[in-house]
Amino acid sequence: MSSSLRRAAAAASLVFTSLAVTACGAPVQSVHGETSTNVIRANTTDAAVGPLDTATWLIAKEPATSDFDDGASTSNTDIVMSNVCDKLIQLGTDLTVQPSIATDWEWVSDSELVFTLRDDVIFHDGTRMTADDVTWSMQRHMAEGAKQKNQFATVAGVRKTGDHQVTFDMKQRDAIITNSLANGAGVIWNRKVIEAQGDSFGTPAGVDACSGPFTLQSWESGSRIVLKKAENYWNTERAAKTDEVIIKWGSDDAIANQLSTGAADGAYLENLSIAANLIHRDDITVVQGEDTRVWNLMVTERGALTDPRLRQALSLVLDREGINTTAFSGLGPAWSQPIGSAVWSFERDKFEAADAELEFAPVTVTDENIARAKELVAEVGDTQEIVVATDGEAIRSTLAEAVVSAGETIGLDVRILRIPTAQYGDYYGDDSVRGQADLFSDDFFVSTYDPVGFYKNGNSESSVEWLLKDPEYDALIARARAAMDDSERADLEIELARRWNETLPWISANATPSTVAFSDEVTGVPASGIFRYYPWAADLGAAEE
C-alpha cells in the first residue's frame, strides 16, 4: 500500500543514514553513514515505569472507517484499531511474529496449517471468543471485495476443526502467511456484534467488535477518537498502562504546535519536517525506527523508459543524498531498494551484504556512475522526451526536479508535468493517467515483514508495476513463499531483489523511517513501523513513577 506525505520537509543540518537500529536507547552506527546525535535510532522507546490517567496522541489523518475489511480502510484505521482489536498472531517489537489468539501453529501437511486457539479470550461485550468466531472472521477477510482479501492468495479456505482449533486449507506452503495474519488480515471479529449493527459498523456511530486492550469509547467525526482501557482484559501481561487515550489529527503545523505547547503528549509523524522542527527541544524526544516505507519513482509502460538501460542510467545518477537534504531534512536516507530494512527481520547480515552489492541504485553519485550511465544512454541512441509527473506536493516536486537534473547530467531531455492532486493517484489503476507520463512518485510500504511480502508485487500480473513481465521472476516468488527455511528463503529473496534492481520497474529513492515524537512525561511506545499493526497505546505510560 502507499501513503503520501502532504508537505515538504524543511531544511535542517542533520544527517540520517541509520536504518540498522538497536532495540531501544542510543544512536548507533549506520548502514549508510553517520548517525545524528539529535535523533535516537531505535525500534522501541524506554519502557514506561508508571500508569497514566489520560494521554493525547496525534496522527496525520482521521480514519475513514474502523472496519479493517472496508475498502476505505487505510493505515490510519490500522494505527487506531490495532489498539482495539486482537489478531490471530501478533507482530512483536522485534519485528517477528508471536502468539496471540493462536497459541501455536503447525504445518501438518503441505496443504494444511493448523492453529491452536486460546480458550480464555473475552470480547468487549463480555462474550467468550470461539473457534467459530475465528473461522467467520477469516472468511470475512477473504470475501470478494474485502480489503484484506489479497493477503489470502495462497489460502483455499478456513474451517473449524476443533473446539479450540482452526485449519487453513492451503494451495501451497507459504512462509509469509503467518506474517500476514499479524496485520489486519488476522483481526478476530465478534460476529454477533457486527451483524447486529448492520451498516453502522465501522462508522463513528458504531461500536467495536473486538477483544483488544482498549475499547472504542467514542468517535467524534472530524474531531477525535477516544479509546478506553478495557476492563478485565484477558491478556493481563499486555493490559494497558493508560486509562484513556485521546487520538486527534490535524495539519502538520497543528501537530507541531500541539506537541510544542504540551497540548499533546506524542505523535507518530508522517511528515519528517515536523521532526526536524522538534529535535532541538529539551522536553521532546524524537525516535526513528525501522520501517518498510520508501519513496520510489514508478515507471510506466509508455515512452523511452520502457528500455531498461535508460532506467538504469537515470537511477545511477539520481542524487538521493540531495533529495534527502531538500525533501526530508536529512531524515530520509538514500536507499537502494524499493522497500525498507524492517523486512530484514531474519538473516539480517545476509540481506545487508547483498544490499551493498546492488548495482543500479547507488547511495552516492560518483564519476564512475556518471560515466557508466552515459555509456548506457549512448547504447540506446536517440530517445524521446521523458516526462515525470508531480501534483505540486513538495516531495514529489523535489523528486521530479532530481530526475530533470539526472537527465541533464547524462544527456536526456526530461520535462515535468503537473497533474492535479485529485487525479494523480489514479495512475495505479488508470492507464490513461499513466499514459501522460513516464514516471510517477509515491511512498510505498508493506504490512508483511519479509522481503517477498514486497517483491511479490513484481509478478507478471501485478497492478502496481507495469514493466517486469518475467516467468522466471514469477517462479522465484512462488519458491520464496514456499521456502520455510529462513536461510533458503533469504537467498531466493536476495535474487528477487537483484532482478528487481537490474530491471527497475520502480527506481528507489529514499527511505522514510518510522518517526515518533513525545514529551518527556511519557514513554513506552514502539518506534518502528510495527506501530501500524501493534497495540502501541497499551505500552504507553508515564516516564517516571
Buried (B, 14 or more C-beta within 10 A) or exposed (E): BBBBBBBBBBBBEBBBBBBBBBEBBEBBEBBBBEBBEBBBBBBBBBEBEEBBEEBBBBBBBBBBBBBBBBEEBBBBBBBBBBBBBBBBBBBBBEBBBEBBBBEEBEBEEEBEBBBBBBEEBBBBBEEEBBBEBBBBBBBBBBEEEBBBBEBBEBBEBBEBBEEBBBBBEBEBBBBBBBBBBBBBBBBBBBBBBBEEBEEEBBBBEBBBBBBBBBBBBBBEEEEBBBBBBBEEBBBEEBBBBBBBBBBBBBEBEBBBEBBBEEEBBBBBBBBBBBBBBBBEBEEBBBBBBBBBBBBBBBBBBBBBBBBBBBBBBBBBBBBBBBBBBBBBBBBBBBBBBBBBBBBBBBBEEBBBEBBEEBEBBBBEBEEEBBEBBBEBBEEBEEBEEBBBBBBEBBBBBBBBBBBBBBBEBBEBEBBBBEBEBEBBBBBBEEEEBBEBBBBBBBBBBBBBBBBBBBBBBBBEEBEBBBBBBBEEBBEBBBBBBBBEEBEBBBBBBBBBBBBBBEBBBBBBBBBBBBBBBBBEBBBBBBBBBBBBBBBBBBBBBBBEE
